Amino acid sequence: MTPKVALVTGASSGIGESTARTLQSIGYTVYGAARRTDRLQELAADGVRPLEMDVTDEQSMKDGVASIVADTGRIDVLVNNAGYGSYGAIEDVDMDEGRRQFEVNVFGAMSLVRLALPHMREQRAGTIVNITSMGGKIYTPLGGWYHGTKFALEALSDCLRLELTPFGIDVVVIEPGGIATEWGSIAADNLENTSANGPYRRQAAAVARSLRSEANAHRNSPPSVVADAIAKAVTARRPKTRYAVGYGAKPLITAGNILSDRQFDALITRATGVPRN
């Protein structure tokens, strides 16, 4: 049988790298995409095909998908993993940065969906996997722009699922909790660059400490738990619509569903160490 073909974005590290390796290990032909192909050389040595792609550049995405289809004649799985966390008080974050957060985390993902779907519809099969976060169901202080992108990706995924059912295409949402990647330190850096010296500085200091916390780092799950969930989803005859995996994901999402807004506000304020006054 012809191997199925997967495209994984943000494959140069963390969840993307682990997912590319896992899908390749179960028999997929995997294209690992990143802005810099030099960071994909270890993946390439292990059989993953490196692909230069910038999810904020429409032509880059068009060229990447066209290259995959020209090489293999198909695309079976799209894993939208590329993204980052832009933290900072909403008042402090420059609107250009807010737009960039949506360009990377939402519009890039949806552009790739639109490019992959004609091929999946022709095959009458395929799986779209959108990596959101437990942050697509809950919220934290000073994370408004980031959470906004993840909430949006959740809603878009639900609508896509309904639209694509008649074509035999599955849409799966993966909601990671705390994962041992560079994400937390990058988000903390963004936060300090934005809000460390203004009126939100006490909140910023507390949230940055939480994002970099050694205790949280020890509890965080390895990226492989996300990769394993993705592998389970794309090989299932009827995958679940959502997989909440990794440290804290299920209990915090459950708490968000059960508690009132004020109760959850108090919970997450205590958890992040933010001063109340």
Secondary structure, DSSP 8 states (H G I E B T S, - for coil): ----EEEESSTTSHHHHHHHHHHHHTT-EEEEEES-GGGGHHHHHTT-EEEE--TT-HHHHHHHHHHHHHHHS---EEEE-------S-TTTS-HHHHHHHHIIIIIHHHHHHHHHHHHHHHHT-EEEEEE--GGGTS--TT-HHHHHHHHHHHHHHHHHHHHHGGGTEEEEEEEE-BBSSSHHHHHHHHHHHHHTTSTTHHHHHHHHHHHH-HHHHHHSB-THHHHHHHHHHHH-SS--SEEEESBTHHHHHHHHHHS-HHHHHHHHHHHHT----
